[in-house]
Amino acid sequence: MIDLEKVLLNIVKPICSDGDAVMVKQMESLDDNEILLYVYAPNEDIARLIGRQGSMANSIRQMLQVASRIEKKRISVKFEAL
């Protein structure tokens, strides 16, 4: 079983200016076929993680979709400011 929290943290940490302040948490979802991941980062890093018109966020989500195929579940990634 892949630790998707660790995979997501390894993707977003180098993008942020303060990588030590970034946290990734897996939350419970109402749907059994969904994995819900939250990325918590400072405000300036959230803007960097989302990107222009959400392009960076969509790219991060696509990378995790590839990792989630092994789990055979859908992944939702949400970005929140600290």
N, C-alpha and C positions, 0 to 999 in steps of 0.2 A: 504494500500500500504506500502510495506517494504522500509525503507530508507537503500538502499544497500551501500551507502557511509559510513554510520554509522556502519553497520555490518562489512564491510571490515576494517574500522579503528579499531574496537574493536578486530579484529583478528590479525592485524599486529602490533599494538602498543606494546603489551607485548613482542613480539619477538625482537624488536629493543632496542638497548642500550639507545638511546635518544628518547623516545616515544613522547616527546613534539615537536620534529622536523619533525615528520611524518605528511604528508597531503594526503588526498584522494579527488580526484575531479572527477566528472562525466562529460564527454565530449559528444558532439553531434556526432552521428554516421550517416553514409550515409544510413545504413540499418535500417528500422523502427522496425525490430524484434531483434535489438541488443542494449545492454547497454554497453557503453565503460567506464571503470573505470581506472584511473591512480593513482598509488601510488608513491608519491614523498618522498624520504628519503635520508639521507647522504650516501656517498659512502660505508662506512663500513657496514651500515645497509642494503643496497641494496644487497650486497653479502650474508648477512645472510638470507634475505627474499627469494632470488632465490635458495640458497642451492646448494649442489653438483648435477651437471647435471640437475638442475631445479626441483629437487624433492620437495622442500618446496613450490616453486611457483605453481607447479601442484597441490599440496595438498590444497593450498589456493584457487585456481580456482575451485577445486572439491567442497569445502565447499560452495562457492558462487553459484555454479550450483544448489545445493539443495535449497538455498534461492531463486533463481530466478525462480523456478518452479511455484511459486505463480503468478509471473508476466507473465509467459508464454513467456519469451524472453530469448535470448542467451546473456551470459555475457562474455566480453573480459576484462581481467585484464592485464595492462601493468605496468612495474616497471621502474621508472626513478630516476636518481641521482639528488640531489639538487646542 
